[in-house]
Amino acid sequence: MTAGKAHTDVEQILWRRYLRNRTKTDRNALVQRYVPLVNRHAGRMARRLPPHISYDEIRCAAFDGLVQAIETYNPSGGATFPTYCRQRLFGAVVDWMRTIDTHGRAIRTFEKKRDQIAHLLRVAHERSPLPQEIANRMGMPVPKFDRMSRISSMGQAIPFSTLESSREQNAGEQRAFSIPDPQAVDPANNISRSMLAAYLGRGLSKNEKAILVLYYYENLTMSEIGSVLSLSESRVSQIHQDVLDRLRKNGGNRLREELAG
């Protein structure tokens, strides 16, 4: 019998026994078997959420969802437990976030739109945008923009982990999300690509540089780039092709390979 089959058999036995008797002992045994599922889900959510929400906090909320999923799972529903569990984990984390959210939906929507536009303007103009520029692009009066920005800056949660000293952090157990990935891309590769792009981009106009950055690094479509730069999609495509032709003539084939890599 293989290890994988033995693992599955034990899991099935636990489920049959728990669904029949509903004991805490069997429930806790099932919880232990699905810890890796919680860790993976919490890790994915931590990468998408604001930095002031820690991995450990998300993981704790997800564990509550795991317990609820085990207690409410019904195999006759047709879904496998991992599929059913992922939905409950996500719901538990969202419910927890609502309990700590000091802002209403209007402020969260404002924050998301403001940050997106600020990022696009920063790329397009190669500098930090002014509040007035962001407000104008959002179609919002400056006084209202300033007021909502002040509300947004209030009540941000700070995880207790930020209060730990470096000695305490080093002495403690290494966090799961800090474990190095041997298959990860060397950060030096991204630095060398950026340096190469900057070198070969000398002499390009701001629009030409912005198109390269938005297309190859930000993964925007030609249509989206046109909206950012106030150009038609066909004009963006034409400028993009012209730049590549010029770079090719000047030995820029390597740049295309790096950007596409």
Secondary structure, 3 states (H helix, E strand, C coil): CCHHHHHHHHHHHHHHHHHHHCCHHHHHHHHHHCHHHHHHHHHHHHHHCCCCCCHHHHHHHHHHHHHHHHHHCCHHHCCCHHHHHHHHHHHHHHHHHHHHCCCCHHHHHHHHHHHHHHHHHHHHHCCCCCHHHHHHHHCCCHHHHHHHHHHHCCCCCCCHHHHCCHHHHHHCCCCHHHCCCCCCCCHHHHHHHHHHHHHHCCCCCHHHHHHHHHHHHCCCCHHHHHHHHCCCHHHHHHHHHHHHHHHHHCCCHHHHHHHHC
